[in-house]
Amino acid sequence: MSRLGARLAYVDARLDYEIDAVAAHDAVAASEAVLVDTRRLESWQHGHIAGARHLPKTEVASGLETLPRDRTLIVYGWGPGCNGATSTARVLLAAGLDVRELLGGYEYWVRNGFEVESAGVVSRQQPDPLVTAEA
């Protein structure tokens, strides 16, 4: 395979695996996907995507059986600088589950103005015009 062909295959694979916040929101709304928060408990309690399941990367092996197998699992961590979701996704994919990773993680979900939950209260912040088409 040529260098350009290898790069094209890599980009195609990324597009098949990664999902942005808008597409993830739509997939969850259509009941096609379930969001899975891979952060530690303290981070989850600070705030998480409303409706997400909590499965810290340290508990993946013991939590495999609790995950649905009839929908895509969209894993996420804090944001672009966090790879906890990537390591969780690897375990889930190896176990035969359909997994995608949320680009930008929790940070970009919030910045898009989608619903989050903290202390039992669901809220949303004003969308950041730098990441959304809304102004």
N, C-alpha and C positions, 0 to 999 in steps of 0.2 A: 504494500500500500504506500502511496506517495505521502509526502509530508502534508500536503494540502488535504489529501483524502483522509488521513488520520485526524487532522484537525476538524474536518467536517463531521466525521463520525463522533468525535468527542462532543461537539456542539449539539448534534442530534441527540446524543445520549443525555446530555444535561437538560435539554428541552423536554425529553420524555420523563425524566426523574424529578426535576424541580418544578415547583408550582408557585405562582405569585399570589399575593394576598387576595386580590379580586377574584381570580379563578378558584382559589380555595374556598372563599366565602360562598361563591356560587355552587360549588360542588357539595358543600355541607348543606346549603339551603335546599338542594335537590335530593338530599338523602343519599348521595353517591359516595360520600366520604365522612370520616370521623377525624377530628383533630386530636392529637396526642401531645401533651406537654411533657417534655423530657427533663425539665429542670428540677432542681432539688425542692424540697417542701417549702423552705423559706421563700423561694422565688415564686412558687405557686401561690402561696398565701399573700404575697405582695400584690399579686394580680395575675390573672390568666384569661385566656380567651373563653368567653361565655360558652358553655356547652362542651368544652374540651374535657378529655379524660386525662388524669394525671398518672404518668408512668415514668418516674425518674429513671435515668439511664442505669442507676445502680440496682434497680429492681426489675429490669426487663425480663430476665430469665424466669423469675417467679410470677410475673404478670402476663406472660404470653397467652395463657388460656382465657384471660378476661377480655381479650380483644376480639372484636367482630371480624369474621373472615369473609363476609359478604359485601364489604365496602372497602374502598381505598383508605388507608391510614395516612394522614398527613401529619408528620412529626414536626415539632418546632422546639427551638431553644430561645435564648434571649434575643439574638439578632445576628447580624452578619459576622460578628467576631466570635461566635460561639459554635463549636462543632459537636456538642453533646447530641444534637438531633441526628447528625451524620452517623455517629457510632451506634446510636439506638437503631437507626434505619438499617444499618448493616446486619444487626442481629435479627431484626424482624424479617428482612428480605431472605436471609439464610434459613429462617423458619418457614418460608413459603408464603408469607403475607404480602399483599399488594401495598407498597409504600411509596410515598412521595415526600419530599422535604420542602417545607415552606420557606421560600426565599425571604430573607430579612427577619424571620422569626417573629416573636411577640412584638418586637419594636415596630416592625412595618405593618403589622396588623393594627396596632394602636394608631400609628401615623396615618393609616387609611381611614380612620374613624369608625372601625367596626366595633361591635360590642365586646366588652371585657367585664370580668367579674372580680370583685375584691370584697372580702368580708360579707359575702352573700348579697352584695348590691351590684346589679348590672348597670353599666354606664357606657358612654362612648364620648370620645373627645372630638373636637372639631377636626375634620380632615386637614392634613398638612398639604397645602397647595403644591409643595415641591414634589410630592409623591402621588398625587391624584390629579385627575383631570378637572375636578371641581375647584372652583376658586371662591 
